[in-house]
């Protein structure tokens, strides 16, 4: 796991995991927070359309946030419900054009249940903004984590792992 924080605000910018493949090799990076950089494949004829919805997570200090870009419908079309069976959030449109089931891995790691009351929706500039207010238990955990991270020595980008003579 690799996490990247903003130096001034101490906000989490990205979190990514690299898991082993079934054969034991390194798999691709899986982005949990932040957006993965778009990769140039060299094939201009076959590429993802720019008008497809793009789903990405970016958190604030008080809430988990997801941005779904390229969503042209009005706010009344969208609904987000908590699926209590598997502790996930379900985003639906009433016109059945978009459906997405997603979880909050941070909450799952702490075994915290999701609450319908913590969800808010906003829509502007073809972007749907889903916010889930962080519970007090998670804020306490984050506070302890920040205290621990303040004691950890950061890696200087100029220094490499290998010393050359």
N, C-alpha and C positions, 0 to 999 in steps of 0.2 A: 504494500500500500504506500502511496505517495500523496502527501497533502501539501498544498501551497496556500500560504496565508498572506494577506496584505500586511506589510510591515507596520503601517501607521494605525490602521483601524483594527487589526487582528481578526478580520473577517476571513472566513474560509473561501478561497477562490476556486480551488479544484481539489478533488479527491479521486484518485484512480487506483484500480487494483490490477494486478497481473497474476492470473491463476495458471496453474500447470495444465497442459493439454493431456488427453488420455495416454499419450505416449511419453509423457514426462518433460516435454519441451515447454518453453515459455509461450504462453498464448498472447493474444493482442491485449492492449490496455482496455479495461472496462471503466468508463467514466461514470462515477456516482454523482459528483457535483461538478458543475462546469460543463462546457461543451467540448467535444473532441474536435481537434482541428480537421478541416476537410482535406482529404488526401487527393492529390492529383494522380489520376490513373493513366493519363496519356491517351485515353480513348474519349475524344470529344463527342463522338457519335452516340455513345452509351453513357449516360450519366443521370443522376437523380434530378428531377425537375425542380426549379427554383420555387414553384408554387406549392409544392408539397408541404404539409405541416411539419414544423421542426420543434421537437420537444426537448427542453433542457432545464436543468435545475440550477438555481443560484440562490443561496440563502442570505438572509439578513440576520441581524443580532436577535431579533424577536420572533422571526418566523422562517419556516421552510418555504421556499418559493419555486414555482415552476413557470416557465414561459413557453407558451405554445404559439409559435409564429405562423403566419399565413393562415389565420382563421378569420375569414371575412364576415361571419354571421354575427347578428346582434347578441348582446349578453343574455337575452331571454331564451335563446336556443340552447345554452349550455347548462349542464347540471353535473355536480360532483357529489357522489354519495360514498359513505363508508361501508365497505363490505366487511361485516364483523366476523364472517366465517373464516377468512384468511387474513384479516387485518390489513386490507389494502384500500386504496382509493380508486373509484371508477369514474372516469370522465366520459359523459355521453352528450350527444346532440339530439334534440328532438326530431330533426330531419334525417337522422341516422346516417350522417355523412362522416362522423368521426367517433371512434370508441377507443379508449385507452385505459388499461388497468395498470396501476403502479403502486409501489409501496414506499415507505420511508424507512430505509435500512437503519438509520440512526435510532429510530423508535423500536425497531425489531431487536436490535442488539441489546437494548435495555429492557425488553419485554414490556413495553408500555402500550396500552390499547389506544386506538384512534378514536377521536370524538368528532361527531358531525358539527358541533357548535364551533369548532376551531377553524372551520373552512370559510374563506371569503374568496369571491371572484370579482375580477375587474376586467374590462375590455377596452382597449384603445389602440389605434393604428394597426389594425389587423393582428393584434397580439392579445391572447388570453392570458391573464395573470392569475394563477391559483396560489393562494397563501394559506398556510396552515400554521396557526399560532403555536409556538413551542410551549409545552407544559412546564410547570415549575420544576418538576423532577429533572427534566432534561436541561433546563437552565442551570441548575445546581451542578449537574455533571459537567456541563461546558465550562463552568467557572473553575472547577477542580482541574479540568484538562488544561485550561489556559495557565493556571498556576504551575502545573507540571512542565508545560512547554516553555515557560519563561526560564526554567532552570536548565533546559537542554541547550547545548551549544549548537548554533546553526553552522552549516557547512558553507565555507567560503567558496564561491564559484571559481575563483582564480586558482585555488589549490586543487590538484587532482589526487586520486587515490594512490597513484604510482609515483614514487620518488625516482627521479632520474639523476644519474651522477655525471 
